[in-house]
Amino acid sequence: MKTLVFATNNLHKLEEVRDILGGSFRIASLKEIGCIDDIPETADTLEGNALQKARYVKDKFGYDCFADDTGLEVEALGGAPGVFSARYAGLGHDSEANMRKLLKELEGKTNRQAQFRTVVALLLEGREYTFEGIVCGTILTERRGTAGFGYDPVFVPEGYAETFAEMGSEEKNRISHRARAVQKLADFLHKR
């Protein structure tokens, strides 16, 4: 069975990806290959960050690899916070500070359309591929729900009444931007 490294140590992400890819591949985490490095994410796009992480693992450890990066893109803010979603309120800030800044930036704005976008970059047999998953929705004026992480308490996906933070993890993972991108990766790998 071929080993692919997923450039993460996030156990939740790892299990989600292992479930989607089924038993066709052995999916190893960074920890499982002995990578404890803080892999840089210095690109100015989601695609760039995902490719940067995958290339780092390939160059340093030699494994075929895939990596992801995700951003919240808000229409009224010109696509911000985008690639800076995790550090929107500045370095060292957390999800609460990021949400506070987002809600402050949107005060008085009627257009609250947004999308979560994930890009998965795959390095396989000397070639690079990218896969994108998008979930469109709306940013609320206040937080709702306690599950999830990041901007989940203020994001309601299209066609739903609940925020990501109010949904069960099974339902969120079924419709999420990451799940959509990983499903495209899985379809590609299964066709090979």
C-alpha positions in Angstrom: 0.0 0.0 0.0 1.4 3.4 -1.0 2.2 5.9 1.7 1.1 9.5 1.3 2.0 12.1 3.9 -0.6 14.6 5.0 1.3 17.6 6.2 -0.6 18.0 9.4 -0.5 16.9 13.1 -4.2 17.9 13.5 -5.8 14.5 14.5 -9.3 15.7 13.6 -8.2 16.6 10.0 -6.2 13.4 9.8 -9.1 11.1 10.7 -11.4 13.0 8.3 -9.0 12.5 5.4 -8.4 8.9 6.3 -12.1 8.3 6.2 -12.5 9.9 2.8 -9.5 8.2 1.2 -10.6 4.8 2.5 -8.1 1.9 2.6 -6.5 2.7 -0.8 -3.5 4.6 0.8 -1.6 4.7 4.0 -2.0 8.3 5.2 0.8 9.3 7.5 0.9 12.4 9.7 4.0 14.7 10.1 4.6 13.1 13.5 4.6 9.6 12.0 7.4 10.5 9.7 9.4 12.3 12.4 8.7 15.8 11.3 8.4 18.1 14.2 9.4 21.2 12.3 7.2 24.4 12.2 6.7 24.4 8.5 6.7 27.9 7.0 3.5 29.4 5.5 4.8 32.6 4.0 3.0 32.7 0.6 0.4 35.3 -0.2 -2.2 32.7 -1.5 -3.9 29.6 -0.1 -2.5 27.7 -3.1 1.0 29.0 -2.3 0.9 28.0 1.3 -0.4 24.5 0.6 2.3 24.0 -2.1 5.0 25.4 0.2 4.1 22.9 3.0 3.9 19.9 0.6 7.2 20.8 -1.1 8.9 21.2 2.3 7.9 17.6 3.3 8.9 16.2 -0.1 12.3 18.0 -0.1 13.2 17.2 3.5 11.7 13.8 4.0 11.3 12.4 0.5 7.6 11.3 0.7 4.9 12.0 -1.8 2.8 14.5 0.2 -0.3 16.6 0.3 -1.1 19.7 2.4 -4.0 22.1 2.8 -4.6 25.7 3.6 -7.9 27.4 4.3 -9.2 30.9 4.4 -12.4 32.8 5.0 -13.1 35.2 2.2 -15.6 38.0 2.9 -17.1 39.8 -0.1 -17.6 43.2 1.5 -13.9 43.1 2.7 -12.5 42.4 -0.7 -11.8 38.8 0.1 -10.2 39.4 3.5 -9.2 37.9 5.8 -8.3 35.2 3.2 -4.8 33.8 3.5 -4.5 35.7 6.8 -7.5 34.1 8.4 -5.6 32.5 11.2 -3.7 35.7 12.1 -6.3 38.3 11.1 -6.1 40.1 14.4 -2.3 39.9 14.4 0.4 37.4 15.3 -0.3 35.7 18.6 -4.0 36.3 18.5 -6.6 33.6 18.7 -9.9 32.8 17.1 -11.9 35.0 19.5 -9.7 38.0 18.6 -10.0 37.2 14.9 -13.8 37.0 15.1 -14.1 40.2 17.1 -12.0 42.0 14.4 -14.2 40.5 11.6 -17.4 41.5 13.2 -16.1 45.0 13.9 -15.0 45.3 10.2 -18.5 44.3 9.1 -20.4 46.6 11.4 -23.0 48.6 9.3 -22.4 46.5 6.2 -25.4 44.8 4.6 -23.5 42.5 2.3 -22.4 39.7 4.6 -21.7 37.1 1.9 -18.6 35.0 2.5 -17.0 31.7 1.5 -14.7 29.3 3.2 -12.1 28.0 0.7 -9.7 25.2 1.1 -6.9 24.3 -1.3 -5.2 20.9 -1.1 -1.8 20.6 -2.9 -0.6 17.2 -3.9 3.0 16.3 -4.8 2.9 12.9 -6.4 5.6 11.1 -8.5 7.3 14.4 -9.3 4.2 16.4 -10.3 2.1 19.0 -8.5 -1.7 19.1 -8.4 -4.2 21.4 -6.6 -7.8 20.7 -5.6 -10.2 23.4 -4.3 -13.3 23.1 -2.0 -15.6 26.0 -1.4 -18.6 26.5 0.9 -20.6 29.8 0.4 -22.5 31.4 3.2 -23.2 34.4 5.4 -21.5 36.0 8.3 -23.8 36.7 11.3 -23.7 39.8 13.5 -23.0 37.7 16.6 -21.7 34.3 17.6 -23.9 31.2 17.8 -22.8 27.7 18.9 -19.8 26.3 20.7 -18.5 23.5 18.5 -15.9 23.8 15.7 -13.1 26.3 15.7 -12.0 29.5 14.0 -14.9 31.5 12.4 -17.4 28.6 12.7 -19.7 30.4 15.3 -20.4 33.3 12.8 -20.6 31.4 9.5 -23.9 30.0 8.2 -23.5 27.9 5.1 -25.9 28.4 2.2 -29.1 26.3 2.6 -28.7 25.9 6.4 -30.1 27.8 9.4 -27.3 26.8 11.7 -23.7 28.0 12.0 -20.9 25.5 11.6 -20.5 25.8 15.4 -24.1 24.7 15.9 -23.8 21.6 13.6 -22.6 18.3 14.7 -19.1 17.5 13.5 -20.4 14.7 11.3 -22.7 17.1 9.4 -20.1 19.9 9.2 -17.5 17.5 7.9 -19.8 16.2 5.2 -20.4 19.6 3.7 -17.2 21.4 4.6 -14.8 23.1 2.2 -12.0 20.8 3.4 -14.2 17.7 2.8 -15.0 19.0 -0.7 -11.3 19.6 -1.6 -10.3 16.2 -0.1 -13.0 14.4 -2.0 -11.6 15.9 -5.3 -8.2 14.6 -4.2 -9.7 11.2 -3.4 -11.4 11.0 -6.8 -8.1 11.9 -8.5 -6.1 9.3 -6.6 -8.7 6.5 -7.1 -8.7 7.1 -10.9 -4.9 6.7 -11.1 
